[in-house]
Amino acid sequence: MSTNREKSSFSIQPATTAEDLLEITDLFTAYAESLNIDLSFQDFTTELSNLPGKYSPPNGVLLLARNDNGRAIGCVGLRPLDDEEVCEMKRLYVTPEGRGTGLGKALVKEVIQKAKAMGYQVMRLDTLASMEAAKALYMGLGFVERKAYYDTPIEGTVFFELDLKAI
């Protein structure tokens, strides 16, 4: 998948090589730093050291976006939840260089398609109430707010769900 918008283009592919996973690790780290919150309750350090971990095929995927120069500029992960029909989108991140190009929306649309192809019926995610652009993106793609599906110590966490059968 590629797109052009204001002289920006990118490609999105599953992360499959050791180099891809190192770039995902760097992007996940930048994502965590951008949040300015402690993700230890999610065992984030272990997640990083075990990539692809829960994002492994055939029930998960890590998508990596690169610009025309091959530089990694965004990512998103998909992993199963306890119910085999339910998956979770995690760690959507676009570097400052990739912002404003439509990359965030393209990553979400691509991960939705991957989830449908894997047979998932429902996709869930969480975000922070302060992340207005992310919330608008999710709602614009059909996600609806729902009650919490896990316990979190982070105040202002907002939970969303998408019925994949309806799209």
N, C-alpha and C positions, 0 to 999 in steps of 0.2 A: 504494500500500500504506500503510495506517495502522494504528496500534495504540494501545490505551490500557492503561496500567499505572501505578497510583498517581498519578493525575491528570496523567500525562504522555502526550502523543500527538505523533506525528510523521508526516511524509510522506517518501517516498523517490522521487526522480525522476532521470532522466539530466540531467547538467549540459550545457546546450545554448547558453546565452547568454553574452555577455562578462561579465555580472555573476556568473553561476554560476561561471565559470572563475576570477574574482577570489576568490570565496569558497572554491573548491577550493584555490587557491594559499595562502590564509590557513590553511586546515585542514591542508594538507600541511606547511606551515611549522611549525605547532603540533605536528604529529605528529613531525617531525624533532627539534624542541627537546625533546619529551617523552622521546625515546630517549636523549638525552645521549651520542650517538655521532656520529662524523664519517661522513656519507654521501657524501663526495666521490668515493669509489670507484665509486659508482653514478651519478656525474655528475648529482647531484641539482639543482644550480643550473640547469643546462641544461634538465633536465626541467621545472622550474618555469617557466622563461622561454618554453618551447615548448608549453605545454599548449594543446590536449589531446594533441598529439604522438602517441606510441605508443598512447594510450588512445582514439584517434579511431575512430568507426564507419567501416566496418561490422565491423571485427575487434576493437574495443575499446569501452569505455564508462567514463565517470566517473559514479558515483552520488552524489548530494548529498541529505542528510537535513536537513529543517527542522522546527522545532517549530511549535506553533500560531501563534506570533507571526511566523513567517517567518524566524526566525534560523537560520542554518546551524549544525547541531550534530553532523554526522558525514559521513563520506565513505568511499568505497572505489573503487579503480580495477581495471580488467581490461584486460590487454594480451596480444597474441599473443607466443608464444616462437618459436624457430626452426622447430619442427615445426608445420605448419598445424593439427594436431589438438590442440595443447597450448597452454593459456593460463596466465597468471599473475595471481593476485590480489595487488594491492599497495596499500599505504598505507591500510589500514583504520584509521580514527581516529574516536573519539567524544569530544566535548568533555566536560569534567567535568560540565556541566549535563545532558548526555544519558546519562551512565553510570547503570547500574542500572535502565534502562527497557526493556531488551530490544532496544535499537537496534543494538548490535553484531551480535547474532544475526540480526536482520532484514536488515541490510546484507549479511551473508554469504549468507543464503538468497536474497536478490534477485540478487546478483551470480552466484551459481550458476545461477539460472534464466536470466539473460542469457547466460551462457556456453553453456548447453545450446541455447538458441534460436539462437545463432551457429554451432552445429555442432561445438563443441569436444568432444573425448572425454575429456580429462584437464585438471584444474586443479592448478597448483602454487602454493606460497607458501613464504615463509620468515618466521621470527619469532625472537625471542631466547629462550634457555632460561629467562631470568628472568621472562618474561611468562606466568605460570601461567594467568591467566584466559583469555588468548588461546589458549593451547595446549589448554585444556579445551574451549573453544568449538569449535575446529577438530576435535578428536577426537570431540566429541559430535555433530558433523554428518557424520562418516564419513571425515574426512581421516586418513591414516596417515603415520607418519614414514617418510622415505625418505633415500637418500644425497643429498649436495649435487648440485645441478644447475648450479651456477656457483661460481667461486672467490670467496671473500670473506675479507677480512682481519679480520673481526669474529669474535672467539672466542665460542663459545656460540650460534652461529646454528644453528637447527633448521629442517629442511626437511620439508615435508608435501606430500602428493599426494592428490587425490580422483579416483576413477574416475567420471566423469560418466555413463557408460553404465549404471552400476549403480544410479543413483537416478532 
